C-alpha cells in the first residue's frame, strides 16, 4: 500500500513553537514500521515557520508574508535535521521535497514531480514534503499542508491519506463545549459532512484546522483515496489506519476521479473574484458543459489577471463552478454581454473550470 501521512504544526511544536522531538521520533518510528511491513510511505510535514520563530528567538510569529517566508528558510533545515536523525535510528533515509502549486497546475511540472517522488520511493527513501514557503507566491499557494497532502496523494497514486492532528478525529460536535460529542468513525463518499464548513481555523502556530482537513478528505475522496483523521499522540495510528482498524475518522473514496488540475481549481486556496452569468449561460455550463462566453456574463466582481481562479455564480448568488480565467477582470468587464463575433482582439471564450 502507498500511504501519505501528514502532521501539522500544532502537533509538532510546543507552545513556544519549538519542535517536539518526541513527536518527530514517534512519527518517524511509525513510518519506519510501515515501511518494514512492506508499505511505501511519504510524509507531509508542517512546522518550518514555527521552527524558524523559535530558532531566531522571536517572541511572536510575524504576520507579513516576507517575514514568514524568511522564517521558513530558517526553520526548514532544522526540521529536516530532526527527521533525518529520527529516521536514521531505524536505518531509513529521509529525502526533502519542496513543492509549489505550479507543480500541480502545469502538466509537465506535474509529471516531473511525480517521477521524482516515484524514483525516491524506488531508492527506498522516505520523501518528506513541504510547501516551498520561502519562494511561494502568497496569491498562489496551497493555503495549508492538508491541501498539499491531499494533492500529493493524487500525484503519487496513493491508496491512503492519513492526517495526524491534535484531535481524535471528526466529532459530532465541538468536544471543547459539548461533553456529549463523539468521534464519527466512518464518513461515506457522498456524505454531506464532506461539504460542510467545520469550525476551527487552526492554532496560532499553524494554518489548518478541521475545516481544512475536511476539504483535504474531500480532495482525497474525489481522487479515489481513503482518508483517515487520527490523533498524532497515538503511537500506532499509522499502522492501525493501514490495517483498517477503528481509529479516528475514516473517509471512504468516491468513484469519481478528478484530474490534479481540476482538484487544484476546485479547492484553490485563493479565489480572486467572481463572474455572474445569466440563465442561458447557467444552462449551457451545467446542462451542456460548454464554454462560458462573454454574452452570458452580466457582472464581474473583484480584480484579477489572466489565469486567476474565479467563481462562476448566478444572479441569485448560486455557485455553479470554479475556473481559471482566460481574461483579466478589466477585459471581462468590457466584453461581457457581447457576442463573440462582435469582439475584436479579445479571447473568444473563458477557460474551462469544474463544477
C-alpha positions as CSV (number, residue, x, y, z in Angstrom):
1,X,0.0,0.0,0.0
2,X,1.2,3.5,-0.8
3,X,0.4,5.9,2.1
4,X,0.7,9.7,2.5
5,X,1.0,10.8,6.2
6,X,0.5,14.4,7.2
7,X,1.3,16.0,10.5
8,X,0.6,19.6,11.4
9,X,2.4,22.4,13.2
10,X,0.2,22.3,16.3
11,X,1.1,18.6,16.8
12,X,4.8,19.0,16.1
13,X,5.6,22.0,18.2
14,X,5.1,23.1,21.8
15,X,3.5,26.4,22.9
16,X,6.7,28.3,22.3
17,X,6.9,27.0,18.7
18,X,9.9,24.7,19.4
19,X,10.0,21.4,17.7
20,X,8.8,18.4,19.8
21,X,11.5,15.8,19.1
22,X,9.4,13.2,20.9
23,X,6.6,13.6,18.3
24,X,9.0,13.5,15.4
25,X,10.6,10.3,16.9
26,X,7.1,8.8,17.3
27,X,6.0,9.6,13.7
28,X,9.4,8.5,12.3
29,X,9.1,5.2,14.1
30,X,5.6,4.7,12.7
31,X,6.8,5.4,9.2
32,X,9.7,3.0,9.6
33,X,7.4,0.3,10.9
34,X,5.0,0.8,8.0
35,X,7.9,0.6,5.6
36,X,9.2,-2.6,7.3
37,X,5.7,-4.1,6.8
38,X,6.1,-3.6,3.0
39,X,4.3,-0.3,2.6
40,X,5.5,2.8,0.7
41,X,5.2,5.9,2.9
42,X,5.5,9.6,2.3
43,X,5.3,12.3,4.9
44,X,3.9,15.9,4.6
45,X,5.1,17.9,7.5
46,X,4.4,21.4,8.7
47,X,6.4,23.3,11.3
48,X,9.1,25.1,9.3
49,X,7.8,28.6,10.1
50,X,7.2,27.8,13.7
51,X,10.6,26.3,14.0
52,X,12.1,29.4,12.4
53,X,10.3,31.6,15.0
54,X,11.8,29.6,17.8
55,X,15.2,29.3,16.1
56,X,15.5,33.1,15.9
57,X,14.2,33.5,19.4
58,X,11.3,35.7,18.4
59,X,8.6,36.4,21.0
60,X,5.7,36.0,18.5
61,X,5.0,34.8,14.9
62,X,5.0,37.7,12.4
63,X,2.1,38.0,10.0
64,X,3.7,39.6,7.0
65,X,4.5,37.3,4.0
66,X,8.1,38.3,3.6
67,X,8.9,37.5,7.3
68,X,7.1,34.2,7.2
69,X,9.0,33.2,4.0
70,X,12.3,34.1,5.7
71,X,11.4,32.2,8.8
72,X,10.6,29.1,6.8
73,X,14.0,29.3,5.3
74,X,15.5,29.3,8.8
75,X,13.2,26.6,10.2
76,X,13.1,24.1,7.3
77,X,16.7,22.8,7.7
78,X,16.2,22.4,11.4
79,X,13.0,20.5,10.8
80,X,14.7,18.2,8.3
81,X,17.7,17.6,10.6
82,X,15.3,16.4,13.3
83,X,13.6,14.0,10.9
84,X,16.9,12.8,9.4
85,X,18.2,11.9,12.9
86,X,15.0,10.2,13.9
87,X,14.7,8.1,10.8
88,X,18.4,7.2,10.8
89,X,17.8,5.4,14.1
90,X,15.6,3.0,12.0
91,X,18.1,2.9,9.1
92,X,15.8,4.9,6.9
93,X,16.8,7.7,4.7
94,X,14.8,11.0,4.5
95,X,14.5,12.9,1.3
96,X,13.4,16.5,1.3
97,X,10.8,17.5,-1.4
98,X,9.6,21.1,-1.6
99,X,6.6,21.8,-3.8
100,X,4.7,24.8,-5.1
101,X,1.1,24.8,-6.6
102,X,2.6,25.3,-10.1
103,X,3.8,21.7,-9.8
104,X,0.1,20.6,-9.9
105,X,-1.3,23.1,-12.4
106,X,1.3,22.7,-15.1
107,X,1.2,19.3,-16.8
108,X,5.0,19.0,-17.3
109,X,5.8,20.0,-13.8
110,X,3.2,17.6,-12.5
111,X,4.8,14.7,-14.4
112,X,8.3,15.7,-13.3
113,X,7.3,16.0,-9.7
114,X,5.6,12.6,-9.8
115,X,8.6,10.9,-11.5
116,X,11.0,12.4,-8.9
117,X,8.9,11.2,-6.0
118,X,8.5,7.8,-7.5
119,X,12.2,7.5,-8.0
120,X,12.8,8.4,-4.4
121,X,10.5,5.6,-3.4
122,X,12.3,3.2,-5.7
123,X,15.5,4.2,-3.9
124,X,13.9,3.2,-0.6
125,X,13.8,6.8,0.7
126,X,11.0,8.3,2.8
127,X,10.1,11.6,1.0
128,X,9.4,14.4,3.4
129,X,7.3,17.0,1.7
130,X,6.5,20.6,2.5
131,X,5.4,23.7,0.6
132,X,8.3,25.8,-0.6
133,X,7.2,28.6,1.7
134,X,10.5,30.6,1.1
135,X,9.5,31.4,-2.5
136,X,5.8,30.7,-2.6
137,X,3.6,33.5,-4.0
138,X,1.0,34.4,-1.4
139,X,-1.7,34.7,-4.1
140,X,-0.9,31.2,-5.5
141,X,-0.3,28.7,-2.7
142,X,-1.9,25.7,-1.2
143,X,-3.1,27.6,1.9
144,X,-2.2,24.8,4.3
145,X,-0.4,21.4,4.2
146,X,-3.7,19.5,4.5
147,X,-4.5,20.5,0.9
148,X,-0.9,19.8,-0.2
149,X,-1.1,16.3,1.3
150,X,-4.3,15.5,-0.5
151,X,-3.0,16.7,-3.8
152,X,0.2,14.8,-3.2
153,X,-1.9,11.6,-2.6
154,X,-3.4,12.2,-6.0
155,X,0.0,12.9,-7.6
156,X,1.6,9.6,-6.4
157,X,-1.5,7.4,-6.8
158,X,-1.7,6.8,-3.0
159,X,-4.1,4.3,-1.5
160,X,-4.5,6.2,1.7
161,X,-4.1,9.7,3.2
162,X,-3.6,9.8,7.0
163,X,-4.0,13.2,8.6
164,X,-2.4,13.3,12.1
165,X,-3.8,16.1,14.2
166,X,-4.4,17.2,17.8
167,X,-7.9,15.6,18.0
168,X,-9.1,12.0,17.9
169,X,-11.0,12.6,14.7
170,X,-14.1,14.4,13.4
171,X,-16.6,14.8,16.2
172,X,-20.4,15.1,16.2
173,X,-20.0,18.5,17.9
174,X,-17.2,20.6,19.3
175,X,-15.8,18.4,22.2
176,X,-14.5,21.6,23.9
177,X,-18.0,22.8,24.5
178,X,-20.2,19.7,24.3
179,X,-19.4,16.9,26.7
180,X,-21.6,14.5,24.7
181,X,-19.6,14.9,21.5
182,X,-18.4,11.6,20.0
183,X,-16.0,10.7,17.2
184,X,-17.6,9.9,13.8
185,X,-15.9,6.7,12.8
186,X,-16.8,6.5,9.1
187,X,-17.9,9.1,6.5
188,X,-19.3,7.8,3.3
189,X,-18.1,9.2,-0.1
190,X,-21.4,11.2,-0.7
191,X,-22.0,12.2,2.9
192,X,-22.9,15.9,3.3
193,X,-20.3,16.1,6.0
194,X,-17.7,16.4,3.2
195,X,-19.1,19.6,2.0
196,X,-19.8,21.4,5.3
197,X,-17.6,24.0,6.9
198,X,-16.3,22.6,10.2
199,X,-15.4,25.0,13.0
200,X,-11.8,25.7,14.0
201,X,-9.3,27.7,12.0
202,X,-6.2,26.1,13.5
203,X,-3.8,27.2,16.2
204,X,-1.7,30.3,16.3
205,X,1.3,28.2,15.2
206,X,-0.4,26.6,12.2
207,X,-2.7,27.4,9.4
208,X,-5.0,24.4,9.3
209,X,-8.0,23.3,11.4
210,X,-10.8,20.8,11.0
211,X,-12.3,22.7,8.1
212,X,-9.1,22.2,6.0
213,X,-8.9,18.5,6.9
214,X,-12.5,18.0,5.7
215,X,-11.5,19.8,2.5
216,X,-8.4,17.5,2.2
217,X,-10.6,14.5,2.8
218,X,-12.9,15.6,0.0
219,X,-10.0,16.0,-2.3
220,X,-8.8,12.5,-1.4
221,X,-12.2,11.1,-1.8
222,X,-12.6,12.6,-5.3
223,X,-9.2,11.1,-6.1
224,X,-10.3,7.6,-5.1
225,X,-8.1,7.7,-2.0
226,X,-9.2,6.7,1.5
227,X,-8.6,9.4,4.1
228,X,-8.2,9.0,7.9
229,X,-8.1,11.7,10.5
230,X,-6.4,10.4,13.7
231,X,-4.6,11.7,16.8
232,X,-0.9,12.4,16.4
233,X,-0.4,11.3,20.0
234,X,-1.4,7.7,19.1
235,X,1.9,5.9,18.6
236,X,0.2,3.2,16.4
237,X,-2.1,5.5,14.4
238,X,-0.4,4.9,11.0
239,X,-0.3,1.1,11.1
240,X,-3.8,1.0,12.7
241,X,-5.2,3.1,9.9
242,X,-3.5,1.0,7.2
243,X,-4.8,-2.2,8.8
244,X,-8.4,-0.8,8.7
245,X,-8.8,-0.8,12.4
246,X,-11.3,1.5,14.0
247,X,-9.3,4.7,14.7
248,X,-10.2,8.3,14.3
249,X,-12.5,9.1,11.3
250,X,-12.2,7.2,8.0
251,X,-13.5,8.9,4.8
252,X,-14.3,6.4,2.1
253,X,-13.2,7.1,-1.5
254,X,-15.6,8.3,-4.3
255,X,-15.9,6.6,-7.7
256,X,-15.2,9.9,-9.4
257,X,-11.6,10.8,-10.1
258,X,-10.8,14.4,-11.0
259,X,-7.5,15.5,-12.5
260,X,-4.9,17.3,-10.4
261,X,-5.6,20.5,-12.4
262,X,-9.4,20.3,-11.6
263,X,-8.7,19.4,-8.0
264,X,-6.5,22.5,-7.7
265,X,-9.1,24.7,-9.2
266,X,-11.9,23.3,-7.1
267,X,-10.0,23.7,-3.8
268,X,-7.8,26.6,-4.6
269,X,-6.7,28.5,-1.5
270,X,-7.3,31.9,-3.1
271,X,-10.4,32.8,-5.2
272,X,-9.7,36.2,-6.7
273,X,-13.1,37.1,-7.9
274,X,-16.4,36.0,-9.4
275,X,-18.3,36.2,-12.7
276,X,-22.0,36.5,-12.7
277,X,-23.9,34.8,-15.5
278,X,-27.5,34.8,-16.8
279,X,-29.9,31.8,-17.0
280,X,-28.8,30.9,-20.5
281,X,-25.2,30.7,-19.6
282,X,-26.1,28.7,-16.5
283,X,-27.9,26.1,-18.6
284,X,-25.0,26.0,-21.1
285,X,-22.5,25.3,-18.3
286,X,-24.5,22.9,-16.1
287,X,-26.6,21.0,-18.7
288,X,-24.4,21.1,-21.8
289,X,-20.9,21.6,-20.3
290,X,-20.0,24.2,-22.9
291,X,-17.5,27.1,-22.6
292,X,-18.6,30.3,-20.9
293,X,-19.0,33.0,-23.5
294,X,-18.9,36.8,-22.8
295,X,-22.5,37.1,-24.0
296,X,-23.8,35.2,-20.9
297,X,-21.8,37.4,-18.4
298,X,-23.8,40.1,-16.6
299,X,-21.3,41.3,-14.0
300,X,-17.7,40.8,-12.7
301,X,-16.6,41.1,-9.1
302,X,-13.0,41.6,-7.9
303,X,-9.8,42.4,-9.7
304,X,-7.9,39.6,-11.3
305,X,-5.4,38.8,-14.1
306,X,-5.4,36.0,-16.7
307,X,-5.0,32.6,-15.1
308,X,-6.7,33.6,-11.8
309,X,-9.1,31.2,-10.0
310,X,-12.6,32.7,-10.0
311,X,-16.1,31.5,-9.1
312,X,-19.0,31.5,-11.6
313,X,-22.3,32.4,-9.9
314,X,-25.9,33.0,-11.0
315,X,-27.6,36.4,-10.5
316,X,-29.1,35.0,-7.3
317,X,-25.7,34.0,-5.9
318,X,-25.8,30.3,-6.6
319,X,-22.3,28.9,-7.1
320,X,-22.0,27.0,-10.4
321,X,-18.3,26.4,-10.9
322,X,-14.8,27.5,-10.4
323,X,-12.4,28.1,-13.3
324,X,-9.1,29.6,-14.5
325,X,-9.8,32.8,-16.4
326,X,-8.6,33.4,-19.9
327,X,-9.3,37.1,-19.5
328,X,-8.4,39.7,-16.9
329,X,-11.3,41.3,-14.9
330,X,-10.9,44.5,-16.9
331,X,-11.3,42.7,-20.2
332,X,-14.3,40.7,-18.8
333,X,-16.0,44.0,-17.8
334,X,-15.6,45.5,-21.3
335,X,-16.6,42.3,-23.2
336,X,-19.5,41.0,-21.1
337,X,-22.9,40.8,-22.8
338,X,-21.3,41.0,-26.2
339,X,-21.5,38.3,-28.9
340,X,-18.2,36.7,-29.8
341,X,-18.4,37.9,-33.4
342,X,-18.6,41.5,-32.1
343,X,-15.4,41.2,-30.1
344,X,-12.1,42.4,-31.6
345,X,-8.7,41.3,-30.3
346,X,-10.3,39.5,-27.3
347,X,-10.2,35.9,-26.3
348,X,-13.3,34.3,-27.7
349,X,-14.2,32.3,-24.6
350,X,-13.3,31.8,-21.0
351,X,-11.3,28.8,-19.7
352,X,-12.9,25.6,-18.6
353,X,-13.4,25.0,-14.9
354,X,-15.0,22.4,-12.8
355,X,-18.4,22.4,-11.3
